[in-house]
Amino acid sequence: MSGRYGRLLERLESLGSCAVAFSGGLDSSFLLHAAAEALGRRVTAFTAVTEYVPEAEVRQARRFAEELGARHVVLEIPFPEAIRLNPRDRCYLCKRELFGRILEESRKRRIAHVVDGTNTDDLGEDRPGLRALRELGIGSPLAETGFTKTEIRRHAKRLGLAIWNRPACACLLTRLPFDVPVSRDALGRVDRAETALRRRGFRSVRVRSHGGLARIEVAREERGRFFDEKLLDGVDAELKALGFVYVTFDLRGYRTGSMTEESG
């Protein structure tokens, strides 16, 4: 196959065997599909599961790997104590811990390389986690072959992958303020709140937790739907039943890094 996707397959085939760090999101799902096409049974998907990974993402990962027929290993990893207080370098510390475990498990299985779904758009952003990947020697075939997020969606759609329009994912720690102790209850409450909003039809949604206050963000194009009296009352009651004292709506809508705006 010619073109960028063909070059991706050639790059993956040259690895001989590989482990894909597989979150179940768009990028890692697309990469796993390509790796399975290039390497067959010589590819293994590793999904790291911690308290701050949304349950829906783990279910999506299991389902996609099963549909693809790929070998799939789920690694249950205890909450890293280094990020228990949600420090500003949490992404770096988390990646070092989780990818370190994936590397360790891969070596036990004599897998030659570990790769992840970083794309070229990620390279232009402030992502401390990328430094950890470089230090650990993790490969990024999508970035290496020039794939942008838009191109990944386009190729995934052409390949008939249902994940082609999947919204962006992020760990639940991004919903909590920096430098505040992280509890399992707080993470679970946020996860259940976002699940409740997705059940109501919102695709891109974040519930930022500020103690007893929930700040809801939805995609800008979905904001208009929120201003319905019945919906407002229902969401307010549902999130308060989860333990929030106040429920608010962020008028600017969903955006990455909004917790940094408060603490920057």
N, C-alpha and C positions, 0 to 999 in steps of 0.2 A: 504494500500500500504506500502511495506517495504522499507528499505533503507533511504537515506538522504532526499529524497523528501517526503517520508511518515512521517518522523519525523517533517519536516517542516509543513505538513498539521496538524499533531497532535498539534504542538505548536500554530498554528494559531487558531485552533478550541478551544483550551483551553482559548483563550482570550474572548470568548463570542461574542464580536463585536469589530470592529476596523476601524480606518481611516488609509488609506495608503497615505503617502506623495508621490504623483505620478507625476514625471516629464515627463514621456513618454519615458525615456531611458530604456536600457535593464534591469537593476536591478529592478527598480520599476515596470516595466511592468511584469516581471516574478513574482515578489512578489504579484502584484495585481491579476494575474491569479491564483496563489496558494490560495490567501485569498478568492477569489470568489468561488473556488472549496471547500474550507473548511467551509466557513461561509455563502455562498449564498448572500442573500439580507442584511445580517448583516455587510457587508463591504461597505465602501464609499471611493471613491478615491477623494483626494483633490489636485488640481493643482494650485500652487501659480504662478501668472503671474505678472511680473514687467517689467520695460523698458529694463532690461538687460537679459531677457529670450528670446532666439531666437524664432521667430514666427513659424519656422518649427517644433520645439519641441512641442509647444502648439497644433499645428494641429495634430501631431502624437499622442499626448496624447488623444485628443478628439476622434480620429479615433479608437484607440485601445480600449478605454473604451466603445465606442459605439458597436464595434464588439463583445466585451466580454459580453455586456449587463449589465455592472456594473453601479451602481449609481455614478455619477461624478459631483463634485462641482468645479467650476473654481473661484478662489479668486483673484480679481483684487486688487493688493497691491501697494500703492504709493511708489515711490522711497524712501527708508529709508535715512533720512538726515545724519545718522551716517556714511554712506559709500559714501556720495556725492563726497568726495575727493579721493576715491579708496584707503583707507588705507591698510596697510599690514595685519591687522586682519579683513579684509572685510568678509572673510568666516564665522568667528565666529559671527560677528555682524549681517550678513545677516541671518544666520540660526536662531539666537535668534529671529529676527523679523518675519521671514516667518513661522517658526514652532510655534512660539507663537500665531500667527493668526490661524493656523490650530488647535492648541489645544483649542483655544477659541471657534472656530466654532464647534469643535467636542463636547465640553461640552454642547453647546446649543442643540445639537441633541442627547444628552445622549449616546454618543459613549464611550465605556469603555477605549479604548487604541488608541494611535497613534503610527504607526510603519513606518519605512523607509527602503530603499533598501541597506543599508550598508552591504558589504560582508567582508570576512576575509582578503582579499587582502588590503582593505581600512585601516584595523587596523594597518598595518605595515608602513603606510605612514604618513607624517606630514600633518595632516588635522585638522586645528583649529576648523572647523565646527563640528567635532565629540564631542568636549568638550561641545559645546552648546547643542547638542542632549542629552548628558548625564545629563547636568544640568536641562534640561526640562523633563527628564524622558521618552524620546522617545525610543521605543523598536526597535531592529534590528534583526528580526527573521532569516534572511539569515546568518548573522554572528553567531548568537546563535546556529544554527544547522550546522555550519562549511562549508557553501558554499563559494567556491572561484569563481572568475570571469569565469574561464575556465569551472567549473562545471555548473554554471548558463547557459552559452552558450550551453553546451552539453544537459542539461535537457530541455532547451527551444526548441532546435532543435528536440529532441525526442518527445516533446509534439506538434510539428507542429506549433510553434509560429513563425510568420514571422519576429519577432524582434530578433531572435537568433543571427544574425550576425551584428546587428546595431552598428555602431562606437560609441566610447565614446563621451559623451556630457559634456559641461561645460558652465557656464554662460558667457555672453559677456564681463564682467568685466575683465576676464582673458586675454583678447586681448589688454588691455590698460595698460600703465605704472602705477606703484604705485604712490600715492601722487600727482596725477594730477586731476583737476576737471573733472567730468564725465558729458558729455552733451548727450541729446537725439540724436542729429545729429551724433555724433561720434559713438554711439552704432548702430544706424540704418545703417550707412555707412558700418560698419564691417559686420553686419548681411546680408545686400544685397550683399556684395562682396563674402562672403562665399557661399551664395545661388547661385551666378553666377558660381562659381567654381564647385559646386556640379552638376549643370546642365551640365557642361562639362564632367562629369563622374568621378570626383575625390570624393572618399568616405570619407577619413579622412583628413580634411582640417582645417587649422586655418589661419586667416588673422590678424596678429598682427599689431596694429596701433601705429605708432610713429609720432604723429602729422600729417604732410602731406605725410608721407611715409608709404606704406603698405608692410609688410614683410610676404610673403606667405610661409606657411609650408604645405606640403602634406606628406602622409605616405611614408616611405622609399622605399617601393616596387613600389610606383607610381611615383617616381621622374623622371625616364627615359622618361615617357610620356610627361613631361613638355618641353623637349628640342626639340620642333618642331616650326619652324619659324612662321607658320601661327597661332599656338596656342599662342605663346608668344605675337605676335602683337595684337591678339584679346583680351587676358586678360589685356594687358597694356591699350588698348583703353577703355575697359569696366570699369576697376577700376578707371581710370582717369575721366571717365564720372560721377562717383559717388562722385568725389571730391578729390581723392588722387592726389598729385603732382608727387610723385615718386612711382614706383611699383617695388619691388625687390623679389627675390626668395631665400629662406633660403636653402643652400646646404645640411645642416644636416637633413632636413626633419622634419616632425611633431614630437613633443615631449611635454610632459606636463611640465609646469613650466618654459618655456623659457623666459618669461618676468622677472622672478626672476634672471636669469643669468645676465641681464643687470643691475639690481638694487641691487643685493645682496652684 
